[in-house]
Amino acid sequence: MNQRGATKLKDRDKRKVIFDVFFREKPAMMLVELKNASSDVYASVLAKQIDCTYSHVVKILQEMQKADLIHFKKEGRLKLLELTKKGKDIACNIENIRTLL
């Protein structure tokens, strides 16, 4: 890797660190993943997408539901995840901040 590539990598690492200072990584990425989903999302799928345990994802989702960021839509035995208007707005802002860093 050349000097320029190493510098870019260091800059990217610095941006990730500062982003993580402002936001807890997993919850922020959950909102962004839900916003960008092209199909139905379940908690188990979301856990795989963000490399997190299912139980941790469910715990975070319950907190997000209490904060009116997501709601669960039951389809038979399955629970689909959907962002609320507030959740979509926050996910958009998280993405915007991440690109600014």
Secondary structure, DSSP 8 states (H G I E B T S, - for coil): --HHHHHHHHHHHHHHHHHHHHS-HHHHHHHHHHHH-SS---HHHHHHHTT--HHHHHHHHHHHHHTTSEEEEEETTEEEEEE-HHHHHHHHHHHHHHHH-
